[in-house]
Amino acid sequence: MIDGTDIVTPVHMPQENVNDEEVRLVAWQVNNGERVDAGDVLCEMETSKAVGELASPASGVLRQVCKIGDMVPVGSIVAYIGPSQQAIDRYINLRMQAPEDGSTAKTSMEVEATAGALELARRYGIDLADVKTVGQIRRQDVESFIAQHGLCEVAIPRKEMNAIKSSGLPEALEAKVVPIDPLSDHQWAIAGHLARTQANIVSAHAGMDLEMTAALRWIEDKKKSGQMTGSIPVFLYAAAAAVAAVDKLAGFRIGRQVYRYKNVDIAYTARSSDGRLFTPVIRNVDQKTLDDLSAESQRLNMAVYRGTLETADMSGGCLTLSVLDEQPVRFHIGLQNAYQSVLFTIGAIREELRLVDGKPVGHPTATVTLSYDHGLMDGWEAGQALAAMKQAIESVKV
């Protein structure tokens, strides 16, 4: 039994970004064994979108569990806070020795472990139920177990090896390809996030051309007055008009249950100076003027470029806007983000010839593509949303 003076608080890695299942521990701000107060910053962690800070949930002495550079699963224990190191030792020992009330010891099939831990345990013939730790078993836990017991890698039966190969690169390709650099943690997190999201969406797409004369006139007028801006504010403005026309755009579903965001907060894609993709969010777009949207998008763009974008600036968007107007792309079809059902993508502005009084006249035109969840809305509603966006774009006033 733990005495009241020996209360120990586990510190769990929070879910800072819905895109991530794990985050990288970048730095400890408090040394192992030092005293902290509740609210003090313990460490910095890097999600797929930004660097954030983790505050201490309690006052006491810090026991670090993870090392700098570790990929830490969301929800797992990263540290303990207790009255002393001895109290933390007693807490951990009791947790490892005593199963939960009414439960029995876990088998290898019942433990929670990361993919890296599972792969390493298989290679060394380890029953993960024998790896004593608190929370999810990580690769580092298995490595420590191997070192403590002096284990050697076991031979993998040919049948199992063939199964492993068949789940990855086909043998017929092994002599024809060479491995190159793997995806970065940032790229891998985005890829996994989008794959999981698409598994729960019935994707459908609709497109429409937008006459950009009025929008370009507004952009040029702002630039002449010394204000740096681009097309993002105009498309955000038009996306809010689409939500006003079809409010399902601000919703998503989990199975049969439908949810709708209370505010029209819209994310848009922005690329950092080192090429990483981020999705900053502008709040209450439907309540802002074009000038407001221009100023806010410039602030967020600079934060992305400098690497100072806060985690809070990337959460809660009801939909996402992706603009490729600096590339010679007519249109592109993107993938929706988690807890969203809609993505607007816009290609480059191009000149299209139209007959005016019998003469060909060039008109600046951009194509917008709406990717939506057909389980939540249908093609007719998608057309209504695009028509509202078109109306908003083509009626922009200087």
N, C-alpha and C positions, 0 to 999 in steps of 0.2 A: 504493500500500500504506500502511496506517495503522500508525504506530509504536506500540509497546506503551504508550508514555507518553501517546498520544493516544486512549486508549480512551474512547469516547462511549457513553452509555447512553440510548436512547430511553425516554421515560416514556409508557406507554400508559394510556388511560382504562379503568379496570377495570369488570367487570360486577358492580356492587354489588347490583343488583336484577334478578331474572329478568324483570320486567315491561318493562324499558327497552332500547331500541336506541340511544338517545342520552340524554345528560344535559346539564344547563346548568352552565357554569362560573360560580360565584357570586363567588369572590374569590381573588386570589393572596395567599399569606402571605409569599412571598419575591419580592423585586423582580428584574426582569430583570438578569442579569449578576452577581447576588450569589452568594456561596458558600453551599452547604448541606452538611449531613452526612446520611449515610444514616439514614433514619427520621424526619428532620424533615418537618413538614407543609408541603407545597408549595402546595396550593390547597384550596378547598372546592368541592364540586359538589352540585347538587340533582338527585336522581332524582325519579321520579313519587311517591315515598313519603316521602323525608326528605332532610336535608342531611348529607353525609358529608365526610370528609377524605381526601386523597390524599397518602401519604407518599413521600418520595424513595427510590428503589431504590438510590441510590449517592451518593457524596460528590463534590463538584466545583462547577463554576459552572453556574448555571441559564440556559438559553435558552428563553424562553416561545414557544410556537407559537400558542396560542389567546388570545383576548381575553376579558375579563370580559363575561358575557352570551351568549357563543357557545353554541350547541347542539352538543355534541361527540359524534360517534358512538362507541359503546362499542368498545374495541379500537384506536381511532385514536391517533396520537401527539399528546400535549398539550404536551410539553416535551422538552428534551434536557439531560442532565447530562454535562459534560465537564471536562477540566483547564483549558480556556480557551475563549474565544469563537472564537479562530482555529481551534482543534482541531475545534470543532463545525461551523464553516464548511467545513473540509476534509471532514469526515465527510458532511455533507449534499451537497456537490458531487459526491463520489465516488458516493454512492448514486443521485443523479439521472442521472449520466452513464453509469454501468455497469449494464447489465441483469443479472439473476441468471444464474449459470453455466448455459450450455446453452440460454438463452432468447433470444428476439429482442425487438426493441422492440414495445411494446404498441400495438395499434390503438385507435381511439376506442371500438370495441365491447367491448374487453377491459379497459379501465380500471375501477377501482372509484370510484364517485362517489355522493354523496348526491342525493336527488331535487331539492333546490334547485340543486345544481351542474348537473345535467343540464338542468333547465328554463332556466337562465340561458345555458348554452352553446348550446342550441337557438336562443334568441332572438337571440344575437349571431353565430350561424354558426361557433362555435368547435369545432375538433376537440380533444376532451379529451386526446388523446394528446400534444398540444402544451403542455399545462399541466403544468409540471414541479413536482412536490411529492413528499413522502415520505408514503406511506400513502394513505388514501382522500381523493379530491379533494372539497373542501367548497365551498360557495357563496362563501366568502371568498376561496378560491384563484382562482376564476373572476373575481371582482370585481377582484382584483389584476392578473390577466392582462389584463382589459379596459382598466384604467387605464394599464398599462405600454405597451400597443400602440395606445391611442387609438381603440378600436373603437366603432362605432356599431351600434345595434340594426338588424337586417336585417328587411325586410318578409317576413311569413309568407304563403305562397301561400294563396289562398282555400280550396283543397281541404284543406290542412292545418289551417287555422283552423276549418273546419267539423268536422273530426275531433276537434279539441280541445274544441269546444263540446259535441259529442255525448257526450264522455266525462264531462262535468260536468253543468251545468244545461241542460236542453232549451230550445231557442230559444222554444218556445211558452210557456214559463213566465217568460221574462225580463221581460215587461211586467207580470207578476202578483205578483212577489215582490220584496223588497228585501233586500240582504245586511245582516246584523246582526253583532255581535261574533263573531269566530271562537272556537273552543274554546281554552281555556288550554293551555299545554304539559302541565300535569298531566292535564287531561281528555283531551287528544289521546293521551298516552302510554297511559292506561288503555284508551281505545277501541281503539287499535291492538293492545294486548296481548290484550284479550279476543277481538278478531276473529281473531287468529292462533291463539289457543288453541282456539276453537270449530271451526276448520277441521280439527282433528285429533281431535275427540271425536264419538262418536255419542251425542248427548244424549237422555236419557230421564228421566222424572220419576215420582215416587210420593209420595203424601201420607198423613198420618195425624193424627187429633185426639189431643191430650194433655190429660188431666185435671190441672189446675194447682193444685189445693187444697193438696197437701202442699208444693209448691215455694213458693207464696205464703206459707204459714205460716212456712217457714224464712226467707224474705226479711223478713217482718214482725218475726220474733223478733230478727234481726240489727239491724234498724233501731232497735228498742226498746232494744237494748244499746248504741246509739250508733255502730254500724258502718254506714257508707254502702255499700250494695250494691244489686244489681238482679238481673235474670234471667240475665245473661250467665254467671256462674259455674255456675248450675244447668244451663244448656244445654250448656256445655263438659263438665261432669260426665257428662251423658247422651250426648253425642257420643262420649266415650271408651268408654262402655259399648257403643255401637253398633260401634265398631272392634273391641272385644274379641269381639263376636259374629260379625262379618264382617270379617276382616282385609283383604279386598280394598279396603275403604274407604281404607286407608292406602297404596294403590298407584296407579300410573298406567302408561300404556303409550306407547311411541314406536313406531308401527307394530305389529309383532308382539311386540316385546320388552317385557316387563313388569318394572317396578321396584317395590319396596316400601320405604317409609321404616322405618328402624330404630327410631325413637322416635315416640311419639304426641304430637307437637307440633302444636297446633291453632291456626290463625289465626282471628281474628274481625274484623268490620268495625267501624271507629270513625271518627267524623267530627270534624275539627278545628274550631276556633272560626271559621275563615274558610270552612268548608263543604267542605273537601277530604276525600276518602275515603282511609283508611289501613287496613292489615291487620296489626296487631301479632300476635305469636305467643307463646303460652304453652307452655313446654317441659314435657314429661313429664306431660301432663294426667292420664294414667291412674294416676300415682303421687301425686297431690295430693288433699287433702281439699277440701271445699267452702269452708272458711275460707281455705285456701291459695289457691284459685282466685279467691276474692273479693279478697284482698289484692293478688294479682299483676295482676288485671284493673284494679283501681283505680290501681295504679302506672302501668300502660301507658296507661290512659285520660287521666291527667293529663299524661303525656309527649306524647300526641297533641294534647291541647288547648293545651299550651304551645308546641308546635312543637319539642320537644326529643327526639322519638323517634329512637333510634339505628337505623342500617341493620341492625345485627345482630339487632334485635328484630323484624324483618319478614321474615326468611328462613327457609326450611326447614320450613314448615308442611305437614303431610301432607294436610290438608283445611281448608276454611274454613266458618265459621259466620256467618250474616248475620241479625240480629234487628231487626225493625221493630215492636217492641212499644209504641213511643210514637206510632205512626201508626195510624189506623183501617183497617188492612189485614188482611183475613182470611188471605190467603196471598200469596206472591209467588214467582216462578220466577227464580232468578238464573243467572249464568254462572260456570263453574268457572275458577279461576286456572291459570296455567301450571304444569306438572309436578304437577298434581293432577287427580283424576278425580271428586271429590265436593264438593258444596256443600250444606250444610243451611241452609234459610231458614225463619224462624219469623215469623208475623204477630202481630197484637195479641191480647192475652188478652181474651176476651169471655165473657159469661154465656150459657150454653145451658140451656134448660129440659129437665129429665128427670123422669119420673114416679117418685116414691118413695112407696111405700104408697098409690098411687092419687092422689098430690098432685104438682103441678108444683113442682120445686125447681131453683133456679139453680145451675149448676156452672161455675166458671171454666175456660175451655177455650182452648187455642191450637192452631193447625194448623202442623205441620212438613212441609215439602216437601223431599224428597231428590232433587237433580239428580245424575245419575251417568252414567258412560260405559257404554253398553250393549255396547260392544265388549269390556269388561273384566268386567262382572257383569250378571246378569239380574234381572228383576222379582221373582222369588222371593227372591233374596238381598237386594234392596232392602227387601222386606217384612220380612225377618228383622232387618235393621239398624234399621228404624223401630220394630219391636216391642221391641227391646232398649232403644232410646231411651225409648220410652213407659214401660216397666217401671222404668227408672232414675228418670225424672221423678216418677212417681206413688208411688214408695217412698222419697222423700227424708225423712230424719228430722230433727227439730229438735234 
